[in-house]
Amino acid sequence: MSTDTQTDGLPTIPLLQLIPTLPRDYDYDAGLECALDCGNYTAIAQAMHCSRRTLIRLRHEYVQLDLALTRARALSLDYIADELRTLVEDHPEFHQEPQLLKTMFETRRWYLACSDPRKYGDRMNIEVTEHVDLKGSLEQARTRVLKQITQASAQADTVQPLHNPASDHEVNDNK
């Protein structure tokens, strides 16, 4: 089994060697590279020269492929998060333009929050310590509704109908 070396010195093994049962029609390594570059599934499918639907089907059929793509996307997000941590230290030229630095930071932070909200999103802890009793409020609302219904039915009993069917029979009898 031969291995290729990337520029960072880490050995890489092509996915087709790791998962020999994968169909040979697609460029899996290009898809993996796209996933490492923060590509969405449509871009990954284009890099693999297949449709998005085919990529989704392959992910469901081959668990190892799904794990590889998911791990590559997670690594790319971790890289962006690490880039955020070192943005100010690595780019001293932006100290003259703090607004540009802030914009770069906020853009990357927003992208991370959208891509993986459980890990990078804003956390909101809501604790309810007060017990709210709605029983009284619901009972008052029920009595108001029942009161309005009884008033409406009482008014309906006192109102004369606009059309009296008995008068129609009298007119027909006179003819």
matplotlib code that plots the C-alpha trace (Angstrom):
import matplotlib.pyplot as plt

x = [0.0, 1.7, 1.1, 1.4, 2.7, 1.1, 2.9, 2.5, 4.4, 1.5, 1.0, -2.3, -3.9, -6.4, -10.0, -10.3, -7.4, -9.1, -12.5, -12.0, -15.8, -16.4, -17.5, -14.6, -16.6, -16.0, -13.1, -13.3, -10.0, -11.1, -14.3, -12.3, -10.1, -13.2, -14.6, -11.3, -11.7, -15.1, -17.1, -20.8, -22.2, -23.0, -19.4, -18.1, -20.4, -19.1, -15.5, -16.3, -18.0, -21.3, -24.7, -25.6, -28.2, -25.5, -23.2, -26.0, -26.7, -23.0, -22.8, -25.7, -24.3, -20.7, -20.3, -16.5, -17.0, -19.5, -17.1, -14.3, -16.3, -17.7, -14.3, -12.8, -15.5, -15.0, -11.3, -11.8, -14.1, -11.5, -8.9, -11.1, -11.7, -8.0, -7.5, -9.9, -7.8, -4.6, -6.0, -4.8, -1.3, -0.7, -1.8, -0.2, -0.9, -4.6, -3.8, -3.9, -7.4, -9.3, -12.7, -11.3, -10.0, -13.4, -15.2, -12.9, -13.4, -17.2, -17.5, -15.5, -17.4, -20.7, -19.6, -18.6, -21.9, -23.9, -21.8, -21.9, -24.2, -23.9, -20.1, -19.6, -23.0, -24.1, -25.0, -28.2, -28.9, -32.4, -33.4, -36.9, -36.9, -40.4, -43.4, -46.2, -49.7, -52.0, -55.0, -56.6, -56.0, -57.5, -60.6, -61.2, -60.8, -63.3, -65.9, -65.5, -66.1, -69.1, -70.6, -70.1, -71.7, -74.7, -75.2, -75.0, -77.5, -79.9, -79.7, -80.3, -83.5, -84.9, -84.2, -87.0, -85.9, -85.8, -87.6, -90.7, -91.3, -95.0, -95.7, -94.6, -97.3, -99.9, -98.9, -99.1, -102.5, -104.0, -103.0]
y = [0.0, 3.2, 6.5, 10.0, 12.9, 16.2, 19.5, 19.3, 16.1, 13.9, 10.7, 10.3, 7.2, 7.6, 6.8, 4.0, 2.2, 2.6, 1.7, -0.8, -1.4, 2.2, 2.5, 3.7, 6.2, 9.2, 11.3, 10.8, 12.5, 15.7, 15.6, 15.1, 18.1, 20.1, 19.1, 20.2, 23.6, 24.1, 23.0, 22.3, 19.0, 20.5, 21.7, 18.3, 16.5, 18.8, 18.0, 14.3, 14.7, 13.4, 14.8, 15.9, 13.1, 10.5, 11.9, 11.6, 8.0, 7.1, 8.6, 6.5, 3.3, 3.7, 4.6, 5.1, 7.7, 9.5, 9.5, 10.7, 13.6, 14.6, 14.5, 16.6, 19.2, 19.2, 19.7, 22.6, 24.3, 23.7, 25.3, 28.4, 28.5, 28.3, 31.0, 33.2, 32.7, 33.8, 36.5, 39.5, 38.0, 36.7, 40.0, 43.0, 45.0, 45.1, 46.9, 50.1, 49.3, 47.7, 47.8, 45.5, 43.2, 43.2, 42.5, 39.6, 38.2, 38.5, 37.0, 33.9, 33.6, 33.9, 31.2, 28.9, 29.4, 28.6, 25.6, 23.9, 25.8, 23.2, 23.7, 27.3, 29.0, 31.4, 29.6, 30.5, 29.0, 29.7, 28.6, 29.1, 29.2, 30.7, 28.4, 29.8, 28.7, 29.1, 27.4, 30.6, 32.5, 29.6, 29.5, 33.2, 32.9, 30.0, 32.0, 35.0, 32.8, 31.1, 34.4, 35.8, 32.6, 32.8, 36.5, 35.8, 33.0, 35.2, 37.9, 35.4, 34.3, 37.8, 38.8, 38.3, 36.4, 38.4, 35.8, 34.0, 30.8, 30.8, 34.0, 32.3, 29.7, 32.3, 34.1, 30.9, 30.0, 33.4, 32.8]
z = [0.0, -1.1, 0.6, -0.8, 1.3, 1.4, 1.9, 5.7, 5.8, 7.0, 5.0, 3.2, 1.8, -1.0, 0.0, -2.6, -0.8, 2.6, 1.3, -1.5, -2.0, -3.1, -6.8, -8.9, -10.9, -8.6, -7.5, -3.7, -2.9, -4.7, -2.6, 0.5, -0.4, -1.0, 2.4, 4.0, 2.3, 4.0, 1.0, 1.4, 0.0, -3.3, -3.8, -2.6, -5.1, -7.9, -7.0, -7.0, -10.4, -9.3, -8.3, -4.8, -4.6, -5.6, -2.8, -0.3, -1.4, -1.2, 2.3, 3.4, 1.8, 2.9, 6.5, 6.2, 3.4, 5.5, 8.5, 6.3, 4.9, 8.3, 9.9, 7.1, 7.4, 11.2, 10.8, 8.4, 10.9, 13.7, 11.4, 11.0, 14.8, 15.4, 12.8, 14.7, 17.9, 16.2, 13.8, 15.8, 16.5, 12.9, 11.2, 12.9, 9.8, 10.7, 14.0, 12.0, 10.7, 13.6, 11.7, 9.0, 11.7, 13.4, 10.1, 9.3, 12.8, 12.8, 9.3, 10.4, 13.7, 11.9, 9.4, 12.2, 14.1, 10.9, 10.0, 13.5, 15.9, 18.6, 18.8, 17.7, 18.1, 20.7, 23.9, 25.7, 29.1, 30.2, 33.6, 34.9, 38.7, 39.2, 39.2, 37.1, 38.0, 35.0, 36.6, 37.9, 34.6, 32.6, 34.9, 34.4, 30.7, 30.6, 32.6, 30.3, 27.3, 28.8, 29.8, 26.2, 24.8, 27.1, 26.3, 22.6, 22.8, 24.9, 22.3, 19.5, 21.3, 21.5, 17.9, 15.4, 12.3, 9.1, 7.1, 8.5, 6.7, 8.0, 6.1, 2.8, 3.3, 3.8, 0.6, -1.4, 0.1, -1.1, -4.7]

ax = plt.figure().add_subplot(projection="3d")
ax.plot(x, y, z, "-o")
ax.set_aspect("equal")
plt.show()
